[in-house]
Amino acid sequence: MYAIIETGGKQYKVQEGDILKIEKLGMAPGEAVVFDKVIALSKDGTLAVGSPYVNNTTVSASVVNEGKNKKIIVYKYKAKKGYHKKQGHRQPYTEVKIEKING
């Protein structure tokens, strides 16, 4: 059994027990979160696809951790113009554990 959920403008394929990093939710570790934007649900060999979301289906999860990803370097450069700009970025994330797929 798996589900495809939407959160933070991205789509994730999840199963019970999965731990995944999603866009920051601003919640403390241990708190419960419910994802109600379920795009597709596969259960007992059948696939239910919503338009846009599957009705009466939710995914329950708990927050494990919040943090920042590794730093990426953004380097801008224009040839023969003497222009270059270096900038770093660390994207914040929330790590969640999928507890139950209800549906």
Order of alpha helices (4+ residues) and beta strands (2+ residues): beta-beta-beta-beta-beta-beta-beta-beta-beta-beta
